[in-house]
């Protein structure tokens, strides 16, 4: 579940996935909280993860430490939004 009050962050995460992974905007617009990401999207390989996280840092003005990056935060769209919101709303 995506936390309340995070629609701007959710919009930013969607835009990053479109821009960095070159996914169709319509495809990303259909992502729900339980949509699987890492391991389910061929475009989101280990190299692309770095690009996605760097772009999230830039657009949200956050810092993601290496030890915060794990499979859980990238497991689903909702998990990624929740993680980004937790960093941005601190």
Secondary structure, 3 states (H helix, E strand, C coil): CCCCCCHHHHHHHHHHHHHHHCCCHHHHHCCCCCCECCCCCCCCCHHHHHHHHHHHHHHHCCCCCHHHCCCCCCCEHHHHHHHHHHHHCC
